Amino acid sequence: MPESSPNYGIQQSGGVSNVGNQAVGENARAISHGQHFTAAPATNELVTELMTLLQRHREELPDAVDEVAEELQDELDSPEPDRGVIARTLERLNNMVRPVAPLVETVGELTKAVDSAFGS
């Protein structure tokens, strides 16, 4: 490639990047046919485990954790779950459960299961 050619590269430092469709460069186009969420049995089991652990450790957690967990469950149960909503809800939940190691582990496993279900 000649030095005068434009570089339409992408740079990222740290963090996590989940890209469904991406187009780079002059006249580039990305076409989406949508992503579908297919919950694996492990996802449902992890949600059940999460709810059980939340009850067990209720006194160690902020009051809002129940509402956030319900929000997560509602989004996962919806006909067309929104990956962004789920990711943000899991992040908020993870921040709330930090004092309780088993909950941090379960939220982490649930995050992996959801990522897998969305195909990333």
C-alpha positions, 0 to 999 in steps of 0.5 A: 500500500503506498504511503499516500493511501489513507489509513481508515484503521481503528484504534482501541486502548483497553476496555472491551469492544463488542461490534456487531457490524462495522464499516471503515473507510470511504463509502464503506457500509455495514448491513445488519440483519439483527442479532437474536438472543437465544438463552441457553439453559445455563442462563436460566440456571444462573438467573435462578442462582442469582436470585437465590444468592440475593435473598441469602445475602440481602442484609449485605446489599443495597435496597435497589439491588432487587429492582435491578435484578428484576429489571434484568430478569424482565429484559431477559424474558422479553420477546426481543431482549436488548443487548445494551440494556442487559449489559448496562443492567449487569454492570450496575448489578455487578457494582452493587454486589461487590461486597459478596464474592459468590454474587460477583462470580455469578454475575460474571458467569451470567455476563459470559452466558448472555454474551455467548447467547448473543453470539459474541 
